[in-house]
């Protein structure tokens, strides 16, 4: 089972590196979208906690 996880992790890393090397602008767009999603989620949690306290 541990070997399968290690192989899967290597496949993911190779795929990410391949994507970055072949199309860096698309990879940058994907990273930007990811950070926007994380930011929106954090903002939503903050608003929820603020309303919960009030």
C-alpha distance matrix in Angstrom:
0.0 3.8 5.4 5.2 6.5 8.8 10.0 10.7 12.6 14.5 15.5 16.8 18.7 20.2 21.3 22.9 24.7 25.9 27.3 29.0 30.6 31.7 33.2 33.5 35.9 33.6 30.7 33.2 34.2 30.6 30.2 33.6 32.7 29.5 31.7 34.3 31.9 30.7 34.4 35.5 32.9 34.0 37.6 37.0 35.5 38.5 41.0 39.4 39.6 43.2 44.3 42.7 44.7 47.9
3.8 0.0 3.8 5.4 5.2 6.3 8.7 9.9 10.7 12.5 14.4 15.5 16.7 18.6 20.1 21.3 22.8 24.4 26.0 27.3 28.8 30.4 31.8 31.8 34.4 32.4 29.3 31.5 32.9 29.4 28.6 32.1 31.6 28.3 30.1 33.1 31.0 29.5 33.0 34.5 32.0 32.8 36.4 36.3 34.6 37.3 40.1 38.8 38.8 42.2 43.6 42.1 43.9 47.1
5.4 3.8 0.0 3.8 5.4 5.1 6.1 8.5 9.8 10.6 12.3 14.3 15.4 16.5 18.4 20.1 21.2 22.4 24.4 25.9 26.9 28.4 30.3 30.6 33.3 31.4 28.4 31.0 32.4 29.1 28.6 32.2 31.8 28.8 30.9 33.9 31.9 30.8 34.3 35.8 33.7 34.6 38.2 38.2 36.8 39.5 42.2 41.1 41.3 44.7 46.1 44.8 46.6 49.8
5.2 5.4 3.8 0.0 3.8 5.4 5.1 6.1 8.5 9.9 10.5 12.3 14.3 15.4 16.5 18.4 20.0 21.0 22.5 24.4 25.7 26.8 28.4 29.0 31.5 29.2 26.5 29.2 30.3 26.9 26.7 30.3 29.5 26.7 29.0 31.8 29.7 28.8 32.5 33.7 31.5 32.8 36.4 36.1 35.0 37.9 40.3 39.2 39.7 43.0 44.2 43.0 45.1 48.2
6.5 5.2 5.4 3.8 0.0 3.8 5.5 5.1 6.1 8.6 9.9 10.5 12.3 14.3 15.3 16.5 18.4 19.9 21.1 22.6 24.3 25.7 27.0 27.1 29.5 27.3 24.3 26.8 27.9 24.5 23.9 27.4 26.8 23.7 25.8 28.7 26.6 25.5 29.1 30.5 28.3 29.4 32.9 32.8 31.6 34.4 37.0 36.0 36.3 39.6 40.9 39.8 41.8 44.8
8.8 6.3 5.1 5.4 3.8 0.0 3.8 5.5 5.1 6.3 8.7 10.0 10.6 12.4 14.3 15.5 16.6 18.3 20.1 21.3 22.6 24.3 25.9 25.9 28.6 26.9 23.7 26.1 27.8 24.6 23.8 27.5 27.3 24.3 26.2 29.4 27.7 26.5 30.0 31.7 29.8 30.6 34.2 34.5 33.3 35.8 38.6 37.9 38.1 41.3 42.9 41.8 43.6 46.7
10.0 8.7 6.1 5.1 5.5 3.8 0.0 3.8 5.4 5.1 6.2 8.7 9.9 10.6 12.3 14.3 15.4 16.4 18.4 20.1 21.1 22.3 24.2 24.8 27.6 25.6 22.8 25.6 27.1 24.0 23.8 27.5 27.2 24.6 26.9 29.9 28.3 27.5 31.1 32.6 31.0 32.2 35.6 35.8 35.0 37.6 40.2 39.5 40.0 43.2 44.6 43.8 45.7 48.7
10.7 9.9 8.5 6.1 5.1 5.5 3.8 0.0 3.8 5.5 5.1 6.3 8.7 10.0 10.6 12.4 14.4 15.3 16.6 18.5 20.0 21.1 22.5 23.0 25.5 23.2 20.4 23.3 24.4 21.0 21.0 24.7 24.0 21.4 23.9 26.7 24.9 24.4 28.0 29.3 27.6 29.1 32.4 32.4 31.8 34.6 37.0 36.3 37.0 40.1 41.4 40.7 42.8 45.6
12.6 10.7 9.8 8.5 6.1 5.1 5.4 3.8 0.0 3.8 5.4 5.1 6.2 8.7 9.9 10.6 12.4 14.2 15.4 16.6 18.4 20.0 21.2 21.2 23.7 21.8 18.7 21.2 22.7 19.5 18.8 22.5 22.4 19.5 21.6 24.7 23.2 22.3 25.8 27.5 25.9 27.0 30.4 30.8 30.1 32.5 35.2 34.7 35.2 38.2 39.8 39.2 41.0 43.9
14.5 12.5 10.6 9.9 8.6 6.3 5.1 5.5 3.8 0.0 3.8 5.4 5.1 6.1 8.5 9.9 10.6 12.1 14.2 15.4 16.4 18.1 19.9 20.1 23.1 21.5 18.5 21.2 23.0 20.2 19.7 23.5 23.7 21.3 23.4 26.5 25.5 24.7 28.0 29.9 28.7 29.7 33.0 33.7 33.1 35.5 38.1 37.9 38.4 41.3 43.0 42.5 44.3 47.1
15.5 14.4 12.3 10.5 9.9 8.7 6.2 5.1 5.4 3.8 0.0 3.8 5.5 5.2 6.1 8.6 10.0 10.4 12.2 14.3 15.3 16.3 18.1 18.9 21.6 19.6 17.0 20.1 21.6 18.7 18.9 22.6 22.5 20.4 22.9 25.8 24.6 24.4 27.8 29.3 28.3 29.7 32.8 33.3 33.1 35.6 37.9 37.7 38.6 41.4 42.9 42.6 44.6 47.2
16.8 15.5 14.3 12.3 10.5 10.0 8.7 6.3 5.1 5.4 3.8 0.0 3.8 5.5 5.1 6.2 8.6 9.8 10.6 12.4 14.3 15.4 16.4 16.8 19.2 17.1 14.2 17.1 18.4 15.3 15.4 19.1 18.9 16.6 19.2 22.0 20.8 20.6 24.0 25.5 24.5 26.0 29.1 29.6 29.5 31.9 34.2 34.2 35.1 37.8 39.3 39.1 41.1 43.7
18.7 16.7 15.4 14.3 12.3 10.6 9.9 8.7 6.2 5.1 5.5 3.8 0.0 3.8 5.4 5.2 6.2 8.5 9.9 10.6 12.2 14.2 15.5 15.3 18.2 16.8 13.5 16.1 18.1 15.5 14.9 18.7 19.3 17.1 19.0 22.2 21.6 21.1 24.1 26.2 25.5 26.5 29.5 30.5 30.3 32.4 35.0 35.2 35.9 38.4 40.2 40.1 41.9 44.4
20.2 18.6 16.5 15.4 14.3 12.4 10.6 10.0 8.7 6.1 5.2 5.5 3.8 0.0 3.8 5.5 5.2 6.0 8.6 9.9 10.5 12.0 14.1 14.6 17.8 16.4 13.7 16.8 18.8 16.5 16.6 20.3 20.9 19.3 21.5 24.4 24.0 23.9 26.9 28.8 28.3 29.6 32.5 33.4 33.5 35.6 38.0 38.3 39.2 41.7 43.4 43.4 45.3 47.7
21.3 20.1 18.4 16.5 15.3 14.3 12.3 10.6 9.9 8.5 6.1 5.1 5.4 3.8 0.0 3.8 5.5 5.0 6.1 8.6 9.9 10.5 12.0 13.0 15.7 13.7 11.4 14.8 16.2 13.8 14.5 18.2 18.3 16.9 19.6 22.2 21.6 22.1 25.1 26.6 26.3 27.9 30.6 31.4 31.8 34.0 36.1 36.5 37.7 40.1 41.6 41.8 43.8 46.1
22.9 21.3 20.1 18.4 16.5 15.5 14.3 12.4 10.6 9.9 8.6 6.2 5.2 5.5 3.8 0.0 3.8 5.4 5.1 6.2 8.6 10.1 10.7 10.6 13.3 11.6 8.6 11.6 13.4 11.1 11.2 14.9 15.5 14.0 16.3 19.1 19.0 19.2 22.0 23.8 23.7 25.1 27.7 28.8 29.2 31.2 33.4 34.0 35.1 37.3 39.0 39.4 41.2 43.4
24.7 22.8 21.2 20.0 18.4 16.6 15.4 14.4 12.4 10.6 10.0 8.6 6.2 5.2 5.5 3.8 0.0 3.8 5.4 5.1 6.1 8.5 10.1 9.8 13.2 12.5 9.6 12.3 14.9 13.3 13.1 16.7 17.9 16.8 18.6 21.5 21.8 21.9 24.4 26.6 26.7 27.7 30.3 31.7 32.1 33.8 36.1 37.0 37.9 40.0 41.9 42.3 43.9 46.2
25.9 24.4 22.4 21.0 19.9 18.3 16.4 15.3 14.2 12.1 10.4 9.8 8.5 6.0 5.0 5.4 3.8 0.0 3.8 5.5 5.2 6.0 8.4 9.6 12.8 11.8 9.9 13.2 15.3 13.9 14.7 18.0 18.9 18.3 20.6 23.1 23.3 23.9 26.4 28.2 28.5 30.0 32.3 33.5 34.2 36.1 38.2 39.0 40.2 42.2 43.9 44.5 46.3 48.4
27.3 26.0 24.4 22.5 21.1 20.1 18.4 16.6 15.4 14.2 12.2 10.6 9.9 8.6 6.1 5.1 5.4 3.8 0.0 3.8 5.5 5.4 5.9 7.2 9.8 8.2 6.5 10.1 11.7 10.4 11.7 14.8 15.4 15.3 17.7 19.9 20.2 21.2 23.6 25.2 25.7 27.3 29.5 30.6 31.6 33.5 35.3 36.2 37.6 39.5 41.1 41.9 43.8 45.7
29.0 27.3 25.9 24.4 22.6 21.3 20.1 18.5 16.6 15.4 14.3 12.4 10.6 9.9 8.6 6.2 5.1 5.5 3.8 0.0 3.8 5.7 5.6 4.7 8.1 7.9 5.5 8.1 10.8 10.2 10.5 13.4 15.0 14.9 16.6 19.0 20.0 20.6 22.6 24.6 25.4 26.6 28.6 30.2 31.2 32.7 34.7 35.9 37.1 38.8 40.6 41.5 43.2 45.0
30.6 28.8 26.9 25.7 24.3 22.6 21.1 20.0 18.4 16.4 15.3 14.3 12.2 10.5 9.9 8.6 6.1 5.2 5.5 3.8 0.0 3.8 5.8 6.0 9.7 10.2 8.8 11.1 13.8 13.8 14.2 16.9 18.6 18.7 20.3 22.7 23.7 24.4 26.3 28.3 29.2 30.4 32.3 34.0 35.0 36.4 38.4 39.7 40.8 42.5 44.4 45.3 46.9 48.8
31.7 30.4 28.4 26.8 25.7 24.3 22.3 21.1 20.0 18.1 16.3 15.4 14.2 12.0 10.5 10.1 8.5 6.0 5.4 5.7 3.8 0.0 3.8 6.4 9.2 9.1 9.0 11.8 13.6 13.7 15.1 17.5 18.7 19.3 21.4 23.3 24.2 25.4 27.3 29.0 30.0 31.5 33.3 34.7 36.0 37.6 39.3 40.5 42.0 43.6 45.2 46.3 48.1 49.8
33.2 31.8 30.3 28.4 27.0 25.9 24.2 22.5 21.2 19.9 18.1 16.4 15.5 14.1 12.0 10.7 10.1 8.4 5.9 5.6 5.8 3.8 0.0 3.8 5.6 5.5 6.3 8.8 10.2 10.9 12.6 14.5 15.7 16.8 18.7 20.3 21.5 23.0 24.6 26.1 27.5 29.0 30.5 32.0 33.5 35.0 36.5 37.9 39.5 40.9 42.5 43.8 45.6 47.1
33.5 31.8 30.6 29.0 27.1 25.9 24.8 23.0 21.2 20.1 18.9 16.8 15.3 14.6 13.0 10.6 9.8 9.6 7.2 4.7 6.0 6.4 3.8 0.0 3.8 5.5 5.0 6.1 8.6 9.8 10.4 12.2 14.2 15.2 16.4 18.2 19.9 21.0 22.3 24.2 25.7 26.9 28.3 30.2 31.6 32.7 34.4 36.1 37.4 38.7 40.6 41.9 43.4 45.0
35.9 34.4 33.3 31.5 29.5 28.6 27.6 25.5 23.7 23.1 21.6 19.2 18.2 17.8 15.7 13.3 13.2 12.8 9.8 8.1 9.7 9.2 5.6 3.8 0.0 3.8 5.4 5.0 6.3 8.7 9.9 10.5 12.4 14.3 15.4 16.5 18.5 20.1 20.9 22.5 24.5 25.8 26.8 28.6 30.4 31.4 32.8 34.6 36.2 37.2 38.9 40.5 42.1 43.4
33.6 32.4 31.4 29.2 27.3 26.9 25.6 23.2 21.8 21.5 19.6 17.1 16.8 16.4 13.7 11.6 12.5 11.8 8.2 7.9 10.2 9.1 5.5 5.5 3.8 0.0 3.8 5.4 5.0 6.3 8.7 9.8 10.6 12.4 14.3 15.3 16.6 18.6 19.9 21.0 22.7 24.5 25.6 27.0 28.9 30.3 31.5 33.0 34.8 36.1 37.5 39.0 40.9 42.2
30.7 29.3 28.4 26.5 24.3 23.7 22.8 20.4 18.7 18.5 17.0 14.2 13.5 13.7 11.4 8.6 9.6 9.9 6.5 5.5 8.8 9.0 6.3 5.0 5.4 3.8 0.0 3.8 5.4 5.1 6.3 8.6 9.9 10.6 12.4 14.3 15.4 16.7 18.4 20.0 21.3 22.7 24.3 25.8 27.3 28.7 30.3 31.7 33.2 34.7 36.3 37.5 39.3 40.9
33.2 31.5 31.0 29.2 26.8 26.1 25.6 23.3 21.2 21.2 20.1 17.1 16.1 16.8 14.8 11.6 12.3 13.2 10.1 8.1 11.1 11.8 8.8 6.1 5.0 5.4 3.8 0.0 3.8 5.4 5.1 6.1 8.6 9.8 10.6 12.3 14.2 15.4 16.3 18.3 20.0 21.1 22.3 24.3 25.8 26.8 28.4 30.2 31.6 32.7 34.6 36.0 37.5 39.0
34.2 32.9 32.4 30.3 27.9 27.8 27.1 24.4 22.7 23.0 21.6 18.4 18.1 18.8 16.2 13.4 14.9 15.3 11.7 10.8 13.8 13.6 10.2 8.6 6.3 5.0 5.4 3.8 0.0 3.8 5.5 5.0 6.2 8.6 10.0 10.5 12.4 14.3 15.2 16.4 18.4 20.0 20.9 22.5 24.5 25.6 26.8 28.5 30.3 31.4 32.9 34.5 36.2 37.4
30.6 29.4 29.1 26.9 24.5 24.6 24.0 21.0 19.5 20.2 18.7 15.3 15.5 16.5 13.8 11.1 13.3 13.9 10.4 10.2 13.8 13.7 10.9 9.8 8.7 6.3 5.1 5.4 3.8 0.0 3.8 5.4 5.1 6.2 8.7 9.9 10.6 12.5 14.2 15.3 16.6 18.5 19.9 21.1 22.8 24.4 25.8 27.1 28.8 30.3 31.7 32.9 34.9 36.4
30.2 28.6 28.6 26.7 23.9 23.8 23.8 21.0 18.8 19.7 18.9 15.4 14.9 16.6 14.5 11.2 13.1 14.7 11.7 10.5 14.2 15.1 12.6 10.4 9.9 8.7 6.3 5.1 5.5 3.8 0.0 3.8 5.4 5.0 6.2 8.6 9.8 10.6 12.2 14.2 15.4 16.5 18.2 19.9 21.2 22.5 24.3 25.7 27.1 28.5 30.3 31.5 33.1 34.8
33.6 32.1 32.2 30.3 27.4 27.5 27.5 24.7 22.5 23.5 22.6 19.1 18.7 20.3 18.2 14.9 16.7 18.0 14.8 13.4 16.9 17.5 14.5 12.2 10.5 9.8 8.6 6.1 5.0 5.4 3.8 0.0 3.8 5.4 5.2 6.1 8.6 9.9 10.4 12.2 14.2 15.3 16.3 18.2 20.0 20.9 22.4 24.2 25.7 26.8 28.5 30.0 31.6 32.9
32.7 31.6 31.8 29.5 26.8 27.3 27.2 24.0 22.4 23.7 22.5 18.9 19.3 20.9 18.3 15.5 17.9 18.9 15.4 15.0 18.6 18.7 15.7 14.2 12.4 10.6 9.9 8.6 6.2 5.1 5.4 3.8 0.0 3.8 5.5 5.1 6.2 8.7 9.8 10.5 12.3 14.3 15.2 16.4 18.5 19.9 21.0 22.5 24.4 25.6 27.0 28.5 30.4 31.7
29.5 28.3 28.8 26.7 23.7 24.3 24.6 21.4 19.5 21.3 20.4 16.6 17.1 19.3 16.9 14.0 16.8 18.3 15.3 14.9 18.7 19.3 16.8 15.2 14.3 12.4 10.6 9.8 8.6 6.2 5.0 5.4 3.8 0.0 3.8 5.4 5.1 6.3 8.6 9.9 10.7 12.4 14.2 15.4 16.7 18.4 20.1 21.2 22.8 24.4 25.9 27.0 28.9 30.5
31.7 30.1 30.9 29.0 25.8 26.2 26.9 23.9 21.6 23.4 22.9 19.2 19.0 21.5 19.6 16.3 18.6 20.6 17.7 16.6 20.3 21.4 18.7 16.4 15.4 14.3 12.4 10.6 10.0 8.7 6.2 5.2 5.5 3.8 0.0 3.8 5.3 5.0 6.0 8.5 9.8 10.5 12.1 14.1 15.3 16.3 18.2 19.8 21.0 22.4 24.3 25.5 27.0 28.6
34.3 33.1 33.9 31.8 28.7 29.4 29.9 26.7 24.7 26.5 25.8 22.0 22.2 24.4 22.2 19.1 21.5 23.1 19.9 19.0 22.7 23.3 20.3 18.2 16.5 15.3 14.3 12.3 10.5 9.9 8.6 6.1 5.1 5.4 3.8 0.0 3.8 5.5 5.0 6.1 8.6 9.9 10.4 12.2 14.2 15.2 16.3 18.2 19.9 20.9 22.4 24.1 25.8 27.0
31.9 31.0 31.9 29.7 26.6 27.7 28.3 24.9 23.2 25.5 24.6 20.8 21.6 24.0 21.6 19.0 21.8 23.3 20.2 20.0 23.7 24.2 21.5 19.9 18.5 16.6 15.4 14.2 12.4 10.6 9.8 8.6 6.2 5.1 5.3 3.8 0.0 3.8 5.4 5.1 6.2 8.6 9.8 10.5 12.4 14.2 15.3 16.5 18.4 19.9 21.1 22.4 24.5 25.9
30.7 29.5 30.8 28.8 25.5 26.5 27.5 24.4 22.3 24.7 24.4 20.6 21.1 23.9 22.1 19.2 21.9 23.9 21.2 20.6 24.4 25.4 23.0 21.0 20.1 18.6 16.7 15.4 14.3 12.5 10.6 9.9 8.7 6.3 5.0 5.5 3.8 0.0 3.8 5.5 5.1 6.2 8.6 9.9 10.6 12.3 14.3 15.3 16.6 18.3 20.1 20.9 22.7 24.5
34.4 33.0 34.3 32.5 29.1 30.0 31.1 28.0 25.8 28.0 27.8 24.0 24.1 26.9 25.1 22.0 24.4 26.4 23.6 22.6 26.3 27.3 24.6 22.3 20.9 19.9 18.4 16.3 15.2 14.2 12.2 10.4 9.8 8.6 6.0 5.0 5.4 3.8 0.0 3.8 5.4 5.1 6.1 8.6 9.9 10.5 12.3 14.2 15.4 16.4 18.4 19.8 21.2 22.7
35.5 34.5 35.8 33.7 30.5 31.7 32.6 29.3 27.5 29.9 29.3 25.5 26.2 28.8 26.6 23.8 26.6 28.2 25.2 24.6 28.3 29.0 26.1 24.2 22.5 21.0 20.0 18.3 16.4 15.3 14.2 12.2 10.5 9.9 8.5 6.1 5.1 5.5 3.8 0.0 3.8 5.5 5.0 6.1 8.7 9.8 10.5 12.2 14.2 15.2 16.5 18.1 20.0 21.1
32.9 32.0 33.7 31.5 28.3 29.8 31.0 27.6 25.9 28.7 28.3 24.5 25.5 28.3 26.3 23.7 26.7 28.5 25.7 25.4 29.2 30.0 27.5 25.7 24.5 22.7 21.3 20.0 18.4 16.6 15.4 14.2 12.3 10.7 9.8 8.6 6.2 5.1 5.4 3.8 0.0 3.8 5.4 5.1 6.3 8.6 9.9 10.5 12.4 14.2 15.4 16.3 18.5 20.1
34.0 32.8 34.6 32.8 29.4 30.6 32.2 29.1 27.0 29.7 29.7 26.0 26.5 29.6 27.9 25.1 27.7 30.0 27.3 26.6 30.4 31.5 29.0 26.9 25.8 24.5 22.7 21.1 20.0 18.5 16.5 15.3 14.3 12.4 10.5 9.9 8.6 6.2 5.1 5.5 3.8 0.0 3.8 5.4 5.1 6.1 8.6 9.8 10.6 12.3 14.3 15.1 16.6 18.5
37.6 36.4 38.2 36.4 32.9 34.2 35.6 32.4 30.4 33.0 32.8 29.1 29.5 32.5 30.6 27.7 30.3 32.3 29.5 28.6 32.3 33.3 30.5 28.3 26.8 25.6 24.3 22.3 20.9 19.9 18.2 16.3 15.2 14.2 12.1 10.4 9.8 8.6 6.1 5.0 5.4 3.8 0.0 3.8 5.5 5.0 6.2 8.6 9.9 10.5 12.3 14.1 15.5 16.6
37.0 36.3 38.2 36.1 32.8 34.5 35.8 32.4 30.8 33.7 33.3 29.6 30.5 33.4 31.4 28.8 31.7 33.5 30.6 30.2 34.0 34.7 32.0 30.2 28.6 27.0 25.8 24.3 22.5 21.1 19.9 18.2 16.4 15.4 14.1 12.2 10.5 9.9 8.6 6.1 5.1 5.4 3.8 0.0 3.8 5.4 5.1 6.1 8.6 9.8 10.6 12.1 14.3 15.4
35.5 34.6 36.8 35.0 31.6 33.3 35.0 31.8 30.1 33.1 33.1 29.5 30.3 33.5 31.8 29.2 32.1 34.2 31.6 31.2 35.0 36.0 33.5 31.6 30.4 28.9 27.3 25.8 24.5 22.8 21.2 20.0 18.5 16.7 15.3 14.2 12.4 10.6 9.9 8.7 6.3 5.1 5.5 3.8 0.0 3.8 5.5 5.0 6.1 8.6 9.9 10.3 12.3 14.3
38.5 37.3 39.5 37.9 34.4 35.8 37.6 34.6 32.5 35.5 35.6 31.9 32.4 35.6 34.0 31.2 33.8 36.1 33.5 32.7 36.4 37.6 35.0 32.7 31.4 30.3 28.7 26.8 25.6 24.4 22.5 20.9 19.9 18.4 16.3 15.2 14.2 12.3 10.5 9.8 8.6 6.1 5.0 5.4 3.8 0.0 3.8 5.4 5.2 6.1 8.7 9.7 10.7 12.4
41.0 40.1 42.2 40.3 37.0 38.6 40.2 37.0 35.2 38.1 37.9 34.2 35.0 38.0 36.1 33.4 36.1 38.2 35.3 34.7 38.4 39.3 36.5 34.4 32.8 31.5 30.3 28.4 26.8 25.8 24.3 22.4 21.0 20.1 18.2 16.3 15.3 14.3 12.3 10.5 9.9 8.6 6.2 5.1 5.5 3.8 0.0 3.8 5.5 5.0 6.2 8.5 10.0 10.7
39.4 38.8 41.1 39.2 36.0 37.9 39.5 36.3 34.7 37.9 37.7 34.2 35.2 38.3 36.5 34.0 37.0 39.0 36.2 35.9 39.7 40.5 37.9 36.1 34.6 33.0 31.7 30.2 28.5 27.1 25.7 24.2 22.5 21.2 19.8 18.2 16.5 15.3 14.2 12.2 10.5 9.8 8.6 6.1 5.0 5.4 3.8 0.0 3.8 5.4 5.2 6.0 8.7 10.0
39.6 38.8 41.3 39.7 36.3 38.1 40.0 37.0 35.2 38.4 38.6 35.1 35.9 39.2 37.7 35.1 37.9 40.2 37.6 37.1 40.8 42.0 39.5 37.4 36.2 34.8 33.2 31.6 30.3 28.8 27.1 25.7 24.4 22.8 21.0 19.9 18.4 16.6 15.4 14.2 12.4 10.6 9.9 8.6 6.1 5.2 5.5 3.8 0.0 3.8 5.4 4.9 6.2 8.7
43.2 42.2 44.7 43.0 39.6 41.3 43.2 40.1 38.2 41.3 41.4 37.8 38.4 41.7 40.1 37.3 40.0 42.2 39.5 38.8 42.5 43.6 40.9 38.7 37.2 36.1 34.7 32.7 31.4 30.3 28.5 26.8 25.6 24.4 22.4 20.9 19.9 18.3 16.4 15.2 14.2 12.3 10.5 9.8 8.6 6.1 5.0 5.4 3.8 0.0 3.8 5.4 5.3 6.3
44.3 43.6 46.1 44.2 40.9 42.9 44.6 41.4 39.8 43.0 42.9 39.3 40.2 43.4 41.6 39.0 41.9 43.9 41.1 40.6 44.4 45.2 42.5 40.6 38.9 37.5 36.3 34.6 32.9 31.7 30.3 28.5 27.0 25.9 24.3 22.4 21.1 20.1 18.4 16.5 15.4 14.3 12.3 10.6 9.9 8.7 6.2 5.2 5.4 3.8 0.0 3.8 5.4 5.1
42.7 42.1 44.8 43.0 39.8 41.8 43.8 40.7 39.2 42.5 42.6 39.1 40.1 43.4 41.8 39.4 42.3 44.5 41.9 41.5 45.3 46.3 43.8 41.9 40.5 39.0 37.5 36.0 34.5 32.9 31.5 30.0 28.5 27.0 25.5 24.1 22.4 20.9 19.8 18.1 16.3 15.1 14.1 12.1 10.3 9.7 8.5 6.0 4.9 5.4 3.8 0.0 3.8 5.5
44.7 43.9 46.6 45.1 41.8 43.6 45.7 42.8 41.0 44.3 44.6 41.1 41.9 45.3 43.8 41.2 43.9 46.3 43.8 43.2 46.9 48.1 45.6 43.4 42.1 40.9 39.3 37.5 36.2 34.9 33.1 31.6 30.4 28.9 27.0 25.8 24.5 22.7 21.2 20.0 18.5 16.6 15.5 14.3 12.3 10.7 10.0 8.7 6.2 5.3 5.4 3.8 0.0 3.8
47.9 47.1 49.8 48.2 44.8 46.7 48.7 45.6 43.9 47.1 47.2 43.7 44.4 47.7 46.1 43.4 46.2 48.4 45.7 45.0 48.8 49.8 47.1 45.0 43.4 42.2 40.9 39.0 37.4 36.4 34.8 32.9 31.7 30.5 28.6 27.0 25.9 24.5 22.7 21.1 20.1 18.5 16.6 15.4 14.3 12.4 10.7 10.0 8.7 6.3 5.1 5.5 3.8 0.0
